[in-house]
Each structure stands twice: as structure tokens, then as C-alpha cells.
Amino acid sequence: MITFDPQPITPDWLARLRQLTRPEDLLTFFTRVAKTPGPSQTVSYSRGRAIQEAVVGFLGPESDQFLDLNLAGTGNVALRLAPTPRVVFVAHADEISYLVGSTGILPACPDDERGIPLVPFCNHNAQQDWPGSAWRYLPSEGRLAQVARGTIRSRELAGVWRAWFVAEEGQVAPGDRVVYETPTHWDPNGLLRGKVDNAFGVAALLAAARALVHTGERPPVWFLFSDEEEGPPQTAASFSRAMRRLVHSLPVPPETLFVEVDGHEVPHEQTPGPGAFFGEAAKLAQGVVTPPDLYAPFRDFAAGLAAQGVAIQENRGYISRSDSVAIMERYRHVLLCGYQVRDTHYRHGWPTASMDGLVGLAQSLACIALAVR
């Protein structure tokens, strides 16, 4: 049975934790990841390198002993503070992206003959135009390079929103990936806008890992940054692909606790709330359902954290599926812990979350890592 021991979370340790999770520091983590294009299937050599830069910053030369940019050849990135974990934190590092399609298969853009049809490697939600860019893998350099910049157009055809790319400079070809171009903006009201999904979760994991290391704690935890979480939502098998490749060969015990960190979406009209949010079930029980013998003690533990000033609360609303769909195929103990966000896939505006949400999430994850038994 998994339990949570609050005794290690002393006032002195919490004070040190707060010093190590200042908004300015978390903004650095977030910006480093968000500005790095991370279309699905590229994380090990795209955002994985941004994660590596961050880890070197707080682990120094020994980081190579703990960081694996291609865990078991699955494309997932892992930071392992111990050989065998008691808890694994998971945040997907890929972003929504599009493949280059063909007008021989897909409809032409109705109002621009230059529009190249796109195949969503994601749930396409945008209902307006957004800046975008195209990226190509360079075999000689082992990295992505930008080959075009332009606009991702969204139009409704026969009741379905479809996407096209209009290149304003450069050109695209099959094999390229198109992503949104959204700069990071931290506004005076404390809202963080930009490529939130899921650079926000990645930043929280990095901040929690840094805080544990700098407070002298090396609990038996892993931080897993997954690839290919994004995908067409029609079936569970069409997304969370990289985690599905990994989960049945993951060398961790069946009783390991997994904490899935992703956005909990709110309507466009609602301001994302501060702090971490946890919930019992994903997609109205079509995804993960946390077992009662795990959820009850965690609710009590979270209430204790909140009483000590750590911003965490229960989400009684809707939580979407994520990598937890693949994780539950083998592991029973899965917690859904994330942050409130609106417009994750650009439905009506920039993806937006709360900077206080990022701070509270990082602090909550560090506390969970220290308390799990």
C-alpha cells in the first residue's frame, strides 16, 4: 500500500523549497523548453536537449549519470535520481504538430490557393489563424532546422475544422513538421501565455528535481519526459504512443506510484486558477481512475500541504486523457496532478495558465517526492 508521510516536510524545508521555486526561476525553465520546437517523435533530440541543459545547470558534470535522452530506445527522456523509483513523475514534452499533406488526398484551402493541407498529429482545435513554422530533420547534424515560416490557417468544411499552412518565407516538403509560433508572455496579472501544453508540466518537473537536489534530498524518484503523447484523439491507441512502447518493459516494480502531470482545461471565459490541481478520474472514467486506497490518503496529504501554505486543491471538473492511458495498462497506482489551463490547442486564444499555478505545482511535486512511502 502507498502512503504519504508528512513528517519530512518541515517548516524549515518548506522555506527552502519556496526559495528554490521562485517565479523567475520557473519562468527560465519554461521559456527554455517552450522556445524549443518539440513536434511529436523528436523529443530525444529537440526538447530533450533543452531538458539536458537545465539538468546540467543543477546537477553539474554528474548529470550524465542520471539523464537518459532515449530511455530504452523509446524516444522518452528520463531523469533518474535513484536506480529503482518509488514514484515516477510523468510530463509529456512533445507539442501539437502537423504533417505536410497532399491536395490529392485532402481538400484545398478554400480561400488561399497557396495553402498546403496539414495532417494533425494532435487534436486540432484552432478556429482562427495563427503564426506557424516548419521544421526539417537534418541527418548530418542530428537536429531540427527551421525551413519555413508562415500561417496555420483554420477553416470549417462540412462541419469539420481543418488546417492548412501558408508559407510566407521558405517552403515545406513531405517529412517536415509544422508547429505554432507563440512567444512566452508573463503578463502583469500573473498569467503565463505561450506553448503551455506541456512545457508547463516539464518546467514543473525540472523545478521539483532541482529543489530536491539543492535541499540535499535524493529520494527514490524518476522524472519522465515523454514523447508522442499528442496524437489524433479518436482512439486511445492513437496517442500516448511512446509511453505505450515503454510501459510494458519499464524496469520498475508494479507497486510504483506514477504521477501524471498535464493540463486540466478550463473554458476560455475562465481565468486559470493558481496552484496544483488533482482529480480522481480522466475523461469521466474512460481514462485513469485512481483507486480509492490511493486517492483517500492522497486527499488527506494534499489537505495537509494546503494547510502549510502549499497551493494544491482538488479538481472536481473534467480532466482529459494523457499518458496515464498507457500507464494504467500495467500500473495500478496513478495520480492525476496538474494545472488549470485554457485554450491548450489554440481553440479561441493563446494557451494560458497561471504563474502561481506553476509555482504551486512544482512545490507540490517536490513534497510528494519526499513523502511517498
MARVO-184496 format. One line per 5 residues: their letters; for each residue x, y, z of C-alpha. Coordinates in Angstrom, 1 decimal, decimal comma. Layout:
% residues N
a = X/Y/Z | ...
END
This chain:
% residues 373
mitfd = 0,0/0,0/0,0 | 1,2/3,5/-0,9 | 1,2/6,0/2,0 | 2,3/9,7/2,4 | 4,4/10,6/5,4
pqpit = 4,2/14,4/6,1 | 7,0/14,4/8,7 | 9,9/15,2/6,4 | 8,0/18,3/5,2 | 9,2/20,6/8,0
pdwla = 8,7/24,4/8,1 | 12,4/24,8/7,5 | 12,4/22,5/4,5 | 9,3/24,3/3,1 | 11,0/27,7/3,5
rlrql = 14,0/26,4/1,5 | 11,6/24,9/-1,1 | 9,9/28,3/-1,6 | 13,3/29,9/-2,2 | 14,1/27,4/-4,9
trped = 10,8/27,7/-6,7 | 10,6/31,4/-7,3 | 8,6/32,5/-10,3 | 11,6/33,9/-12,1 | 13,4/30,6/-11,9
lltff = 10,5/28,7/-13,1 | 10,0/31,1/-16,0 | 13,6/30,3/-17,1 | 12,8/26,6/-17,2 | 9,5/27,1/-19,0
trvak = 11,0/29,5/-21,6 | 13,9/27,2/-22,3 | 11,6/24,3/-23,1 | 8,8/26,3/-24,8 | 11,1/28,1/-27,3
tpgps = 12,5/24,8/-28,5 | 10,2/23,2/-31,1 | 9,2/19,7/-30,0 | 6,9/18,1/-32,5 | 6,0/14,5/-31,7
qtvsy = 8,7/11,9/-32,4 | 11,5/14,4/-32,0 | 11,8/14,9/-28,2 | 15,1/13,0/-27,6 | 17,0/15,4/-29,9
srgra = 14,8/18,5/-29,7 | 13,3/19,4/-26,3 | 15,4/16,6/-24,7 | 18,4/18,8/-25,3 | 16,7/21,8/-23,6
iqeav = 16,0/19,5/-20,7 | 19,6/18,4/-20,7 | 20,8/22,0/-20,4 | 18,5/22,6/-17,4 | 19,7/19,4/-15,7
vgflg = 23,3/20,2/-16,2 | 22,6/23,5/-14,5 | 21,7/21,9/-11,2 | 23,4/18,6/-11,3 | 26,6/19,7/-13,0
pesdq = 29,1/17,2/-14,6 | 27,4/14,3/-12,9 | 24,2/14,8/-14,9 | 25,2/12,2/-17,4 | 24,9/9,6/-14,7
fldln = 21,2/10,4/-14,2 | 19,8/11,6/-17,5 | 18,9/9,3/-20,4 | 17,8/11,1/-23,6 | 16,4/8,0/-25,2
lagtg = 15,2/5,6/-22,5 | 15,2/2,0/-23,7 | 15,2/3,3/-27,3 | 11,6/4,6/-27,0 | 12,2/8,3/-27,5
nvalr = 11,3/9,2/-23,9 | 13,7/11,2/-21,7 | 14,3/10,2/-18,1 | 16,0/11,8/-15,2 | 16,6/9,1/-12,5
laptp = 17,7/10,2/-9,0 | 17,8/6,5/-7,9 | 18,2/3,1/-9,6 | 14,7/2,0/-8,6 | 12,0/4,5/-8,1
rvvfv = 9,2/4,6/-5,5 | 7,5/7,3/-7,6 | 7,7/8,3/-11,3 | 6,6/11,8/-12,3 | 5,5/12,0/-16,0
ahade = 5,0/15,0/-18,2 | 4,9/14,9/-21,9 | 7,5/17,0/-23,7 | 6,1/17,0/-27,2 | 3,8/19,7/-28,6
isylv = 0,9/19,6/-31,0 | 2,2/19,5/-34,6 | 1,2/18,7/-38,2 | 2,4/16,6/-41,0 | 2,5/18,0/-44,6
gstgi = -0,4/16,6/-46,6 | -1,3/16,5/-50,2 | -4,2/18,1/-52,1 | -4,7/14,8/-53,9 | -5,9/13,4/-50,6
lpacp = -7,1/16,4/-48,5 | -9,2/19,4/-49,6 | -7,5/22,6/-50,8 | -7,7/25,7/-48,7 | -11,0/27,3/-49,7
dderg = -9,7/30,9/-49,7 | -6,0/30,7/-50,5 | -4,5/28,6/-53,3 | -1,1/28,7/-51,6 | -2,4/26,8/-48,6
iplvp = -0,8/23,4/-48,1 | -3,1/20,9/-46,3 | -1,9/19,7/-43,0 | -2,5/16,3/-41,2 | -2,9/16,9/-37,5
fcnhn = -0,6/14,9/-35,3 | -2,9/16,2/-32,4 | -6,4/17,1/-31,6 | -6,9/20,1/-34,0 | -9,0/22,7/-32,1
aqqdw = -7,9/26,1/-33,6 | -10,8/28,1/-35,0 | -8,7/31,0/-36,2 | -5,3/31,7/-37,9 | -2,1/31,5/-36,0
pgsaw = 1,6/32,1/-36,9 | 3,4/28,8/-37,6 | 6,8/27,4/-38,7 | 8,0/24,3/-40,4 | 10,9/22,2/-39,2
rylps = 13,0/19,6/-41,0 | 15,4/16,9/-39,6 | 19,0/17,3/-40,8 | 20,6/13,8/-40,8 | 24,2/15,3/-40,9
egrla = 23,6/17,3/-37,7 | 21,0/15,2/-35,9 | 18,7/18,1/-35,2 | 15,7/20,0/-36,5 | 16,2/23,1/-38,6
qvarg = 13,5/25,7/-39,5 | 12,8/25,7/-43,2 | 9,7/27,9/-43,4 | 7,7/30,5/-41,6 | 4,1/31,5/-42,2
tirsr = 0,5/31,0/-41,0 | -1,5/28,0/-39,9 | -5,0/28,6/-41,2 | -8,1/27,0/-39,8 | -11,4/26,8/-41,8
elagv = -14,6/24,8/-41,2 | -15,5/22,5/-44,1 | -18,6/20,3/-43,8 | -18,7/20,8/-40,0 | -15,0/19,8/-39,5
wrawf = -12,2/22,3/-38,7 | -9,2/21,7/-41,0 | -5,8/23,2/-41,1 | -3,5/24,5/-43,9 | -0,1/26,1/-43,9
vaeeg = 0,7/29,2/-45,9 | 4,4/29,7/-46,2 | 5,4/33,4/-46,2 | 9,2/32,6/-46,4 | 10,8/29,3/-47,2
qvapg = 9,0/26,1/-48,3 | 7,8/22,8/-46,9 | 8,2/19,3/-48,1 | 6,9/15,8/-47,0 | 8,6/14,8/-43,8
drvvy = 8,6/18,3/-42,4 | 6,6/19,2/-39,2 | 4,6/22,3/-38,7 | 4,1/23,9/-35,2 | 2,6/27,0/-33,8
etpth = 4,8/30,0/-33,2 | 3,7/31,6/-29,9 | 6,2/33,6/-27,8 | 6,2/33,3/-24,0 | 4,5/36,2/-22,2
wdpng = 4,1/36,7/-18,5 | 1,5/39,4/-18,0 | 1,1/41,8/-15,0 | -2,0/39,7/-13,9 | 0,2/36,7/-13,3
llrgk = -0,9/34,7/-16,4 | 1,6/32,9/-18,5 | 0,8/32,6/-22,2 | 2,6/30,7/-24,8 | 3,4/27,0/-25,6
vdnaf = 1,9/25,8/-22,3 | 1,0/22,3/-23,3 | 3,1/20,7/-22,0 | 6,2/22,8/-21,5 | 4,4/23,9/-18,3
gvaal = 4,5/20,3/-16,9 | 8,1/19,8/-18,0 | 9,1/23,0/-16,2 | 7,4/21,9/-13,0 | 9,2/18,6/-13,0
laaar = 12,6/20,3/-13,6 | 11,9/22,7/-10,8 | 10,9/20,0/-8,4 | 14,0/18,0/-9,3 | 16,2/21,0/-8,8
alvht = 14,6/21,8/-5,5 | 15,1/18,2/-4,2 | 18,8/18,2/-5,2 | 19,5/21,6/-3,7 | 17,9/20,8/-0,4
gerpp = 20,1/17,7/-0,2 | 17,3/15,3/-0,9 | 17,7/12,4/-3,3 | 14,5/10,4/-2,8 | 13,9/7,3/-5,0
vwflf = 12,1/9,1/-7,8 | 12,3/9,4/-11,6 | 11,2/12,3/-13,7 | 10,0/11,0/-17,1 | 9,6/13,4/-20,1
sdeee = 7,6/11,5/-22,7 | 7,3/11,8/-26,4 | 4,3/11,2/-28,7 | 1,7/11,9/-26,1 | -0,1/14,1/-28,6
gppqt = -2,0/12,3/-31,3 | -5,4/12,2/-33,0 | -7,9/11,6/-30,2 | -10,2/9,1/-32,0 | -8,9/6,1/-30,1
aasfs = -6,7/5,6/-27,0 | -4,1/3,8/-29,3 | -3,6/6,9/-31,5 | -2,0/9,0/-28,8 | 0,4/8,3/-25,9
ramrr = 2,4/6,1/-28,3 | 5,9/6,5/-26,9 | 4,7/5,7/-23,4 | 2,9/2,6/-24,7 | 6,2/1,4/-26,2
lvhsl = 7,9/1,8/-22,9 | 5,4/0,9/-20,2 | 5,5/-2,9/-20,6 | 9,3/-3,0/-20,4 | 9,8/-0,3/-17,8
pvppe = 12,1/-1,7/-15,1 | 10,2/-0,5/-12,1 | 8,1/-2,6/-9,6 | 4,3/-3,0/-10,1 | 3,6/-1,1/-6,8
tlfve = 5,4/2,1/-8,1 | 3,4/5,3/-7,9 | 3,0/7,2/-11,1 | 2,1/10,9/-11,0 | 0,7/12,2/-14,4
vdghe = 1,3/15,9/-14,8 | -0,7/17,7/-17,5 | -3,1/20,5/-18,0 | -6,7/20,5/-16,6 | -8,5/22,5/-19,2
vpheq = -11,0/25,3/-18,3 | -13,3/27,3/-20,5 | -12,0/30,2/-22,5 | -14,0/32,6/-20,3 | -12,4/31,3/-17,1
tpgpg = -9,2/32,5/-15,6 | -6,9/29,6/-14,8 | -6,5/29,2/-11,1 | -3,3/29,2/-9,0 | -1,6/26,2/-7,6
affge = -1,7/22,5/-8,4 | -4,9/20,6/-9,1 | -5,5/16,9/-8,6 | -8,5/14,7/-9,6 | -9,9/11,2/-9,3
aakla = -10,6/10,3/-12,9 | -9,7/11,2/-16,5 | -12,3/11,7/-19,2 | -15,2/10,7/-17,0 | -13,6/7,3/-16,1
qgvvt = -12,7/6,5/-19,7 | -9,1/7,1/-18,8 | -7,3/6,5/-15,5 | -9,4/6,2/-12,3 | -7,3/6,5/-9,1
ppdly = -8,0/3,6/-6,8 | -9,8/4,5/-3,5 | -7,0/3,2/-1,3 | -4,6/5,7/-3,1 | -7,0/8,6/-3,6
apfrd = -8,2/8,8/0,0 | -4,7/9,1/1,7 | -3,6/11,5/-1,0 | -6,5/13,8/-0,4 | -5,6/13,9/3,3
faagl = -2,0/14,5/2,4 | -2,9/17,3/0,0 | -5,1/18,9/2,7 | -2,1/18,9/5,0 | 0,0/20,6/2,3
aaqgv = -2,6/23,3/1,7 | -2,7/23,9/5,5 | 1,1/24,6/5,3 | 0,7/27,1/2,5 | 1,4/24,8/-0,5
aiqen = -1,1/25,7/-3,2 | -2,9/22,4/-4,1 | -6,6/21,6/-4,4 | -9,0/19,1/-5,8 | -10,4/19,4/-9,2
rgyis = -14,0/18,2/-9,4 | -14,3/19,1/-13,0 | -13,3/17,4/-16,3 | -9,7/16,0/-16,8 | -8,7/14,8/-20,2
rsdsv = -6,7/11,7/-21,0 | -3,0/11,8/-21,3 | 0,0/9,3/-20,9 | -2,0/7,9/-18,0 | -4,0/5,8/-20,5
aimer = -0,9/3,9/-21,4 | 0,5/3,8/-17,8 | -2,7/2,1/-16,5 | -2,2/-0,9/-18,8 | 0,4/-2,1/-16,4
yrhvl = 0,4/0,1/-13,3 | -2,5/0,5/-10,8 | -1,3/3,4/-8,7 | -1,7/6,5/-10,9 | -2,4/10,0/-9,6
lcgyq = -3,6/12,8/-11,9 | -1,9/16,1/-10,7 | -1,7/19,1/-13,0 | -2,6/22,7/-13,5 | -5,5/24,7/-14,9
vrdth = -5,1/25,9/-18,5 | -7,3/27,4/-21,1 | -7,1/27,0/-24,9 | -4,4/24,3/-24,8 | -4,7/23,7/-28,5
yrhgw = -5,4/27,3/-29,6 | -9,2/26,9/-29,8 | -10,1/30,5/-29,1 | -6,8/32,1/-28,0 | -3,3/31,7/-26,8
ptasm = -2,7/28,8/-24,4 | -2,8/30,3/-21,0 | -2,0/29,2/-17,4 | -1,2/30,9/-14,1 | 2,4/31,5/-13,0
dglvg = 1,2/30,8/-9,4 | -0,1/27,5/-10,8 | 3,5/26,6/-12,0 | 4,9/27,5/-8,6 | 2,3/25,6/-6,7
laqsl = 2,7/22,6/-8,9 | 6,5/22,4/-8,6 | 6,2/22,7/-4,8 | 3,5/20,0/-4,6 | 5,6/17,6/-6,7
acial = 8,6/18,1/-4,6 | 6,5/17,4/-1,4 | 5,1/14,3/-2,9 | 8,5/13,0/-3,8 | 9,7/13,5/-0,2
avr = 6,6/12,0/1,4 | 5,8/8,8/-0,6 | 6,3/5,6/1,3
END
